[in-house]
Amino acid sequence: MRRGLLRGLLVLGAAWASASLATPADGHITVAAAADLHQALDDVVAAYRHEHPDSKIDVTYGSSGNLLTQIEQGAPFEIFFSADSSYPQQLVEHGKAGGTPVPYALGHLVMWSASIDMRGVQVVDLAEPRFGRIAIANPQHAPYGKRAEQALRAAGVWDKLQSRLVYGDNIAQTAQFAQSGNAQVGLVAESLVINSSVKGTSMPVPPSLYEPLKQSFVITRRGASNALAQDFARYVQGEQAKAILSHYGFNLPDDGAN
């Protein structure tokens, strides 16, 4: 009888260990986030961990399109923060989400330069040779890159700029190109330059020139049963997180912005 009991306990122990390996611990999540959130979300995570010191939140930043592809292919993310609401919706439609998309911000596109005074500059002016190389994110998978292309086309300068465009893999890399001088001007997320320690000037790209950057997040199917993922998702919708996002230039879903 003792042997049978011991055998049963070993089987139960193996099953428990297997389950614990297959399911992420409730005290740890990995988040996939659009690169325009690099500074803002870092601050949100820091504020959350100040209140919950035992929690562990790792964040991977990249272009929303590339992150979507990774999640579709099984990458271990519990939450996906996208710079374009259509990507979280795709996860829902493909059965990869554990909830419904939640709007969290409206992003803004600006023209930024470390070497040229951009005050008063219009998008159409970028066709002038004095503006040199222009950096944008890759429109194929980066929402800010797609909006930059829309703005340049709407201003009638897209074709004129083809030989001078420099493409970043995501909007953070695009901002780095402009900050380092690899490009003289970058069409970048306001959130990456509004509080930057790098000296430069920016000029808003008129919102009428591009589709709104309505940003949403969604808990993935992997994160559906994770208590930390659920709690952090609630926190992002709270007042402290909203204040941080506002500090980085994001309009909030309920502030009447279009």
C-alpha positions in Angstrom: 0.0 0.0 0.0 2.9 2.4 0.9 4.5 1.7 -2.5 1.2 2.4 -4.3 0.8 5.6 -2.3 4.3 6.7 -3.1 3.8 5.9 -6.7 0.7 8.0 -6.8 2.4 11.0 -5.1 5.2 10.8 -7.6 2.7 10.8 -10.5 0.9 13.8 -9.0 4.2 15.6 -8.4 5.2 15.1 -12.0 1.9 16.3 -13.3 2.1 19.4 -11.1 5.6 20.2 -12.3 4.6 19.7 -15.9 1.7 22.1 -15.4 3.8 24.7 -13.7 6.2 24.7 -16.6 3.5 24.9 -19.2 1.7 27.8 -17.5 3.4 31.2 -16.8 3.6 32.0 -13.1 1.1 34.6 -11.9 3.9 36.8 -10.6 5.6 37.1 -14.0 4.5 38.3 -17.4 6.2 39.3 -20.6 4.7 42.2 -22.5 5.0 42.9 -26.3 4.7 46.7 -26.8 4.9 49.1 -29.7 8.2 51.0 -29.8 6.5 54.4 -29.4 5.8 53.3 -25.8 9.4 52.7 -24.9 9.7 55.5 -22.4 6.1 55.8 -21.3 5.5 52.1 -20.6 8.8 51.8 -18.8 7.5 54.5 -16.4 4.1 52.8 -16.1 5.8 49.5 -15.2 8.1 51.2 -12.7 5.1 52.8 -11.0 3.2 49.5 -10.9 6.2 47.6 -9.4 6.6 50.3 -6.8 3.1 49.2 -5.6 3.7 45.5 -6.3 7.4 44.9 -5.6 7.1 41.1 -6.0 5.8 41.3 -9.6 8.1 40.8 -12.6 7.1 42.4 -15.8 9.5 42.1 -18.8 8.8 44.2 -21.9 9.9 43.6 -25.5 9.6 46.6 -27.8 9.3 46.5 -31.6 7.1 47.4 -34.5 3.4 46.4 -33.9 3.3 44.4 -37.1 6.4 42.3 -36.3 5.1 41.7 -32.7 1.8 40.6 -34.0 3.5 38.1 -36.3 5.6 36.7 -33.3 2.4 36.3 -31.2 0.6 34.6 -34.1 3.6 32.2 -34.3 3.4 31.4 -30.6 5.8 33.9 -28.9 5.2 33.8 -25.1 3.6 37.2 -24.5 0.8 37.7 -22.0 -0.2 41.3 -23.2 0.2 43.0 -26.5 0.3 46.9 -26.6 -0.1 48.0 -30.2 0.3 51.4 -31.9 -2.6 50.4 -34.3 -5.9 49.0 -33.0 -6.3 46.8 -36.0 -3.5 44.4 -34.8 -5.0 43.4 -31.5 -8.3 42.9 -33.3 -6.5 40.5 -35.6 -5.5 38.4 -32.6 -9.2 38.2 -31.6 -10.2 37.2 -35.0 -7.5 34.5 -35.2 -8.3 33.0 -31.8 -5.1 34.2 -30.2 -6.5 36.7 -27.7 -7.8 36.1 -24.2 -10.1 39.1 -24.2 -11.2 42.1 -26.2 -9.0 45.0 -27.3 -8.9 48.0 -25.0 -8.1 51.5 -26.3 -5.4 53.2 -24.2 -4.0 56.2 -26.2 -4.0 58.3 -29.4 -0.5 58.8 -30.8 0.9 61.8 -32.6 3.4 62.1 -35.5 5.9 64.9 -35.5 8.8 66.1 -37.6 11.9 66.2 -35.4 15.5 67.3 -36.0 18.6 67.6 -33.9 20.3 69.9 -36.4 17.6 71.9 -38.1 15.1 74.3 -36.5 11.8 72.7 -37.4 9.6 75.4 -36.0 7.2 76.6 -38.7 8.2 73.8 -41.1 5.4 72.3 -43.2 5.4 68.7 -44.5 5.6 70.0 -48.0 8.9 71.8 -47.2 10.7 68.5 -46.7 11.1 68.3 -50.4 13.7 71.1 -50.2 17.3 69.7 -50.3 18.3 71.5 -47.1 16.4 68.9 -45.1 18.7 66.1 -46.2 17.8 62.6 -45.4 14.4 61.9 -43.9 13.9 59.0 -41.5 10.6 57.1 -41.3 9.6 53.7 -39.8 9.0 50.9 -42.3 5.4 51.3 -43.5 5.1 47.6 -44.1 4.9 46.7 -40.4 5.2 49.9 -38.3 2.0 52.0 -37.8 3.9 55.3 -37.5 5.7 54.5 -40.7 2.4 53.9 -42.5 1.1 57.2 -41.2 4.3 59.0 -42.2 3.9 57.6 -45.8 0.3 58.8 -45.8 1.3 62.3 -44.7 4.1 62.5 -47.3 1.7 61.4 -50.0 -1.0 63.7 -48.9 1.5 66.6 -49.0 2.5 65.6 -52.5 6.2 65.0 -51.7 6.4 61.1 -51.4 7.8 60.6 -54.9 10.2 63.5 -54.6 11.7 62.1 -51.3 12.3 58.5 -52.4 16.1 58.8 -52.8 16.4 60.6 -49.4 14.3 58.3 -47.2 15.9 56.2 -44.5 13.8 53.4 -43.0 13.9 52.3 -39.4 12.7 48.9 -38.4 10.5 50.5 -35.8 9.7 54.1 -34.6 12.3 54.0 -31.9 15.1 53.1 -34.3 13.7 55.9 -36.6 14.1 58.4 -33.8 17.6 57.2 -33.2 18.5 57.8 -36.8 17.4 61.4 -36.4 19.0 61.9 -33.1 22.4 60.5 -34.2 22.5 62.5 -37.4 22.2 59.5 -39.7 19.1 61.4 -40.9 18.6 65.1 -40.7 14.8 64.9 -40.0 12.7 62.1 -38.6 9.0 61.6 -38.8 8.6 60.1 -35.4 6.3 59.5 -32.4 5.9 62.6 -30.3 6.1 60.3 -27.2 9.8 59.6 -28.0 11.0 63.2 -28.3 8.6 65.2 -26.1 10.8 64.7 -22.9 14.0 63.6 -24.6 17.3 64.7 -23.2 18.6 65.0 -26.8 18.4 68.6 -27.9 16.3 69.2 -31.0 13.1 70.8 -32.3 9.9 69.3 -33.5 6.8 70.4 -35.5 3.5 68.4 -35.4 2.5 66.7 -38.6 -1.1 67.8 -39.2 -3.5 65.0 -38.1 -5.5 65.7 -41.2 -2.7 64.1 -43.3 -2.9 60.7 -41.8 -5.2 58.1 -40.2 -5.6 58.5 -36.5 -3.1 56.4 -34.4 -5.7 54.8 -32.2 -3.7 52.5 -29.9 -5.1 49.5 -28.1 -3.9 46.6 -26.0 -5.2 43.1 -25.6 -4.5 40.2 -23.2 -3.3 37.2 -25.3 -4.7 33.7 -25.0 -1.6 32.8 -23.0 -2.3 35.6 -20.5 -6.0 35.0 -20.1 -5.5 33.0 -16.8 -2.6 35.0 -15.5 -3.5 37.1 -12.5 -0.7 39.6 -13.0 -1.7 40.1 -16.6 -5.2 40.8 -15.6 -4.2 43.2 -12.8 -1.6 45.1 -14.9 -4.3 45.5 -17.6 -6.6 47.1 -15.1 -3.7 49.3 -13.8 -3.0 50.7 -17.3 -6.6 51.9 -17.4 -6.2 53.7 -14.1 -5.5 57.3 -13.3 -1.8 57.0 -12.5 -1.0 55.2 -15.7 -3.1 57.7 -17.7 -1.2 60.6 -16.1 2.1 59.0 -17.2 0.8 58.5 -20.8 -0.4 62.1 -20.9 3.1 63.2 -19.8 4.5 61.7 -22.9 2.1 63.4 -25.2 -0.6 60.8 -25.7 -4.2 61.8 -25.8 -6.4 59.4 -23.8 -9.4 57.5 -25.3 -11.9 59.5 -23.2 -10.5 63.0 -23.6 -12.5 63.8 -26.7 -9.5 63.6 -29.2 -10.2 62.2 -32.6 
